[in-house]
């Protein structure tokens, strides 16, 4: 009998772990030909999430939990859950239930038909206009400049064949953003459309800075265009500066007494060039940090406790 592993990352989700378990289990019971396990990956929650997970693990031994020593970020927490899973396929779903657990059944059926990767793709969202517009811009930028095909409105929730999990293990990426890493490996997902719901319980731990950091990491992991753009932009600015300098020199030589240089052009030029340099240094810093992460990488998370795992696991 084949086995399905469900990986559910969570952080401060005390109001959602029990509903998530109930809805995921309801979906899995529609697949009687499979055994299954549900693995909650807790990123050192500060509320009652761990206590409620302990109660679930006590009630159902097919529910497993891993508690981290600190918050290592959603990407590292998720990939550690993948490596802890023992199923023939692994389904990743968020604990906030904005993605419909009932789609697990459809994903498994697609897997039975030979698909190795099945992702949910948002066709509509109930979030605000500003956030939806920002997401569209983000996906457009990534799709436009990425060196490999990217899939807009996919947050990488879905089903992964065991072969993909082993590829991720060999890749040993210190900051695995799945929506970007998987296309880089050459896998083409089977996309299932869905409408994303609003979060009903609890509050998201994501804020502007976390979203911005995700955007920067995605850019660094998918394209070298910013680095090349810096070179081209520097060449253009250098040429323009030379031409403008020649213009001012000629005007001053021809109209020495009447043509005044003034401080305004100098101040504007220096301020502009300085801001461009700082901006480009920031881009270079992101690439350097990505190199540093890879060079100094040891492990994705440090675990504090495992519940309902046997000795080998």
C-alpha positions as CSV (number, residue, x, y, z in Angstrom):
1,X,0.0,0.0,0.0
2,X,1.4,3.4,-1.0
3,X,1.7,6.1,1.6
4,X,0.8,9.8,1.4
5,X,2.6,12.3,3.7
6,X,1.0,15.7,4.4
7,X,3.4,18.4,5.6
8,X,1.8,21.4,7.3
9,X,4.2,24.2,8.4
10,X,2.9,26.3,11.2
11,X,3.9,29.3,13.4
12,X,1.4,30.7,16.0
13,X,-1.5,28.8,14.6
14,X,-3.2,27.7,17.8
15,X,-6.7,28.4,16.3
16,X,-6.0,26.5,13.0
17,X,-4.1,23.3,13.8
18,X,-7.2,21.4,14.9
19,X,-9.4,22.5,11.9
20,X,-6.5,21.9,9.6
21,X,-6.1,18.3,10.9
22,X,-9.9,17.7,10.6
23,X,-10.2,18.9,7.1
24,X,-7.0,17.2,5.8
25,X,-8.1,13.9,7.5
26,X,-11.6,14.2,5.9
27,X,-9.9,14.5,2.5
28,X,-7.6,11.6,3.1
29,X,-10.4,9.3,4.2
30,X,-11.7,9.6,0.6
31,X,-8.5,7.7,-0.4
32,X,-9.0,4.3,1.2
33,X,-6.3,2.6,-0.9
34,X,-3.5,4.7,0.8
35,X,-2.0,4.9,4.2
36,X,-1.1,8.3,5.4
37,X,0.7,10.6,7.9
38,X,0.2,14.2,8.8
39,X,3.4,16.1,9.9
40,X,3.0,19.4,11.6
41,X,6.3,21.5,11.4
42,X,6.2,24.0,14.2
43,X,8.6,26.9,14.0
44,X,8.9,27.6,17.7
45,X,5.4,29.1,18.2
46,X,4.9,31.5,21.0
47,X,1.2,30.7,21.6
48,X,-0.6,27.4,22.4
49,X,0.2,25.7,19.1
50,X,2.6,23.1,20.5
51,X,0.2,22.1,23.3
52,X,-2.6,21.5,20.8
53,X,-0.3,19.6,18.6
54,X,0.7,17.4,21.5
55,X,-3.0,16.6,22.1
56,X,-3.6,15.8,18.4
57,X,-0.5,13.5,18.4
58,X,-1.9,11.7,21.5
59,X,-5.3,11.2,19.9
60,X,-4.1,10.0,16.5
61,X,-0.7,8.3,16.2
62,X,-0.7,9.1,12.4
63,X,-0.2,12.7,13.4
64,X,3.4,13.7,13.9
65,X,5.0,16.9,15.0
66,X,8.4,18.5,14.9
67,X,9.2,21.4,17.1
68,X,12.2,23.7,16.2
69,X,14.4,25.4,18.6
70,X,13.7,28.8,17.0
71,X,11.9,30.3,14.0
72,X,14.1,29.3,11.0
73,X,11.8,30.8,8.5
74,X,9.0,29.1,6.4
75,X,11.2,27.8,3.6
76,X,13.7,26.0,5.8
77,X,10.9,24.7,8.0
78,X,9.0,23.3,5.0
79,X,12.0,21.6,3.5
80,X,12.8,19.9,6.8
81,X,9.3,18.5,6.8
82,X,9.8,17.2,3.3
83,X,12.9,15.3,4.4
84,X,11.1,14.0,7.5
85,X,8.2,12.6,5.4
86,X,8.2,8.9,4.6
87,X,5.5,8.8,2.0
88,X,5.7,7.9,-1.7
89,X,4.4,11.4,-2.3
90,X,4.3,14.5,-0.1
91,X,1.6,17.1,-0.1
92,X,2.4,20.6,1.2
93,X,-0.4,22.7,2.5
94,X,-0.5,25.8,4.7
95,X,-2.0,25.6,8.2
96,X,-4.2,28.8,7.7
97,X,-6.6,26.8,5.4
98,X,-6.5,29.5,2.7
99,X,-5.9,26.6,0.2
100,X,-8.7,24.0,0.0
101,X,-7.6,20.6,1.6
102,X,-10.3,18.8,-0.5
103,X,-8.0,19.4,-3.5
104,X,-5.7,16.7,-2.1
105,X,-7.9,14.1,-3.6
106,X,-7.7,15.5,-7.1
107,X,-3.9,15.9,-6.7
108,X,-3.5,12.2,-5.8
109,X,-5.6,11.2,-8.8
110,X,-3.3,13.3,-11.0
111,X,-0.3,11.6,-9.4
112,X,-1.8,8.2,-10.1
113,X,-2.0,9.2,-13.8
114,X,1.8,9.8,-13.8
115,X,2.3,13.4,-12.9
116,X,5.3,14.0,-10.6
117,X,4.4,17.5,-9.5
118,X,1.0,19.0,-9.0
119,X,0.6,22.6,-7.9
120,X,-2.5,24.7,-7.0
121,X,-2.7,27.9,-9.0
122,X,-4.7,30.8,-7.7
123,X,-7.3,32.1,-10.2
124,X,-8.9,34.4,-7.8
125,X,-8.1,35.8,-4.4
126,X,-10.1,37.6,-1.7
127,X,-7.3,39.8,-0.5
128,X,-7.2,43.5,-0.9
129,X,-6.6,45.4,-4.2
130,X,-3.2,46.7,-3.2
131,X,-1.8,43.3,-2.2
132,X,-3.2,41.6,-5.3
133,X,-1.7,44.3,-7.5
134,X,1.7,43.9,-5.7
135,X,1.6,40.1,-6.3
136,X,0.8,40.6,-10.0
137,X,3.8,42.9,-10.3
138,X,6.0,40.4,-8.4
139,X,5.0,37.5,-10.6
140,X,5.4,39.6,-13.8
141,X,9.0,40.6,-12.8
142,X,10.0,37.0,-11.9
143,X,8.5,35.6,-15.1
144,X,10.0,38.4,-17.2
145,X,13.6,38.1,-16.0
146,X,13.9,34.5,-14.8
147,X,16.2,32.3,-16.9
148,X,13.8,29.4,-16.5
149,X,10.0,29.3,-16.8
150,X,8.2,30.4,-13.7
151,X,4.6,29.8,-12.8
152,X,2.6,32.9,-11.6
153,X,0.1,32.7,-8.7
154,X,1.6,29.5,-7.5
155,X,2.9,29.4,-3.9
156,X,4.2,25.8,-4.2
157,X,1.4,24.2,-2.3
158,X,0.6,20.9,-3.8
159,X,1.9,17.3,-4.3
160,X,5.5,16.2,-4.8
161,X,6.6,12.8,-5.9
162,X,9.3,11.1,-3.8
163,X,11.8,11.5,-6.7
164,X,11.5,15.3,-6.4
165,X,12.0,15.2,-2.7
166,X,15.2,13.2,-3.2
167,X,16.4,15.8,-5.8
168,X,15.8,18.6,-3.2
169,X,17.8,16.6,-0.7
170,X,20.7,16.3,-3.1
171,X,20.5,20.0,-4.0
172,X,21.1,21.0,-0.4
173,X,19.9,24.6,-0.9
174,X,20.2,26.7,2.2
175,X,17.2,28.9,1.3
176,X,14.9,26.8,-0.8
177,X,12.1,28.9,-2.2
178,X,10.2,26.0,-3.8
179,X,8.3,28.1,-6.3
180,X,11.6,29.1,-7.8
181,X,13.8,26.1,-7.1
182,X,11.5,23.4,-8.6
183,X,11.4,25.1,-12.1
184,X,15.1,25.5,-12.0
185,X,15.4,21.7,-11.6
186,X,13.4,21.4,-14.9
187,X,10.1,19.9,-13.4
188,X,6.9,21.2,-15.1
189,X,4.0,21.2,-12.7
190,X,0.5,20.1,-13.5
191,X,-1.6,23.1,-12.4
192,X,-4.9,22.8,-10.7
193,X,-6.9,26.1,-10.5
194,X,-8.5,27.2,-7.2
195,X,-9.8,30.3,-5.5
196,X,-7.9,31.3,-2.4
197,X,-9.9,32.0,0.7
198,X,-9.3,34.7,3.3
199,X,-7.8,33.6,6.6
200,X,-10.7,32.9,9.0
201,X,-8.7,32.4,12.2
202,X,-5.5,33.8,13.6
203,X,-3.2,36.4,12.1
204,X,-0.5,35.9,9.5
205,X,3.1,36.3,10.6
206,X,4.0,37.8,7.3
207,X,4.5,41.6,7.1
208,X,5.9,44.0,4.5
209,X,9.5,43.3,5.4
210,X,9.0,39.5,5.1
211,X,7.3,39.9,1.7
212,X,10.1,42.2,0.5
213,X,12.7,39.7,1.7
214,X,11.0,37.0,-0.3
215,X,11.0,39.1,-3.4
216,X,14.7,39.8,-3.1
217,X,15.5,36.1,-2.5
218,X,13.4,35.1,-5.5
219,X,15.2,37.6,-7.8
220,X,18.6,36.4,-6.6
221,X,17.7,32.7,-7.0
222,X,16.1,33.1,-10.5
223,X,18.1,35.6,-12.5
224,X,21.4,37.4,-13.1
225,X,19.7,40.3,-14.9
226,X,20.2,42.8,-12.1
227,X,24.0,42.3,-12.1
228,X,24.1,42.7,-15.9
229,X,21.8,45.7,-15.7
230,X,24.3,47.3,-13.3
231,X,27.0,47.0,-15.9
232,X,24.9,48.4,-18.8
233,X,23.5,51.2,-16.7
234,X,27.0,52.1,-15.5
235,X,28.2,52.3,-19.1
236,X,25.3,54.5,-20.1
237,X,25.7,56.8,-17.2
238,X,29.4,57.1,-17.8
239,X,28.8,58.0,-21.5
240,X,26.2,60.6,-20.6
241,X,28.4,62.1,-18.0
242,X,31.3,62.4,-20.5
243,X,29.0,64.0,-23.1
244,X,27.6,66.4,-20.6
245,X,31.1,67.3,-19.3
246,X,32.2,68.0,-22.9
247,X,29.1,70.2,-23.5
248,X,29.8,72.3,-20.3
249,X,33.5,72.6,-21.2
250,X,32.8,73.8,-24.8
251,X,30.1,76.2,-23.6
252,X,32.5,77.6,-20.9
253,X,35.3,78.0,-23.4
254,X,33.1,79.8,-26.0
255,X,31.2,82.0,-23.5
256,X,33.7,82.3,-20.6
257,X,32.3,85.5,-19.2
258,X,28.6,84.9,-19.6
259,X,28.2,81.2,-19.0
260,X,28.0,80.3,-15.3
261,X,28.3,76.7,-14.3
262,X,26.4,77.0,-11.0
263,X,26.3,74.5,-8.2
264,X,22.8,73.0,-9.0
265,X,24.0,70.6,-11.8
266,X,26.9,69.4,-9.7
267,X,24.7,68.7,-6.6
268,X,22.0,66.9,-8.7
269,X,24.6,64.8,-10.5
270,X,26.5,63.8,-7.3
271,X,23.2,63.0,-5.5
272,X,22.0,60.9,-8.4
273,X,25.2,59.0,-8.9
274,X,25.5,58.4,-5.1
275,X,21.9,57.0,-4.9
276,X,22.5,54.7,-7.9
277,X,25.7,53.4,-6.3
278,X,24.0,52.7,-3.0
279,X,21.2,50.9,-4.8
280,X,23.5,48.8,-6.8
281,X,25.6,48.0,-3.7
282,X,22.4,46.7,-2.1
283,X,21.8,44.4,-5.1
284,X,25.4,43.1,-5.0
285,X,25.0,42.6,-1.2
286,X,22.0,40.3,-1.8
287,X,24.1,38.1,-4.2
288,X,27.0,38.1,-1.8
289,X,24.7,37.1,1.1
290,X,23.3,34.2,-1.1
291,X,26.9,33.1,-1.6
292,X,27.7,33.4,2.1
293,X,24.5,31.4,3.0
294,X,25.6,28.6,0.7
295,X,29.2,28.5,1.9
296,X,28.4,28.6,5.6
297,X,25.3,26.3,5.4
298,X,25.1,23.4,7.8
299,X,21.5,22.4,8.2
300,X,18.1,23.9,7.6
301,X,16.7,23.7,11.1
302,X,17.7,22.5,14.6
303,X,14.9,20.3,16.0
304,X,13.9,20.5,19.7
305,X,11.6,17.5,19.7
306,X,9.9,14.9,17.5
307,X,6.6,13.3,18.4
308,X,5.2,10.0,17.0
309,X,8.3,9.3,14.9
310,X,9.8,5.8,15.3
311,X,13.5,5.2,16.0
312,X,14.6,5.0,12.3
313,X,12.7,8.2,11.4
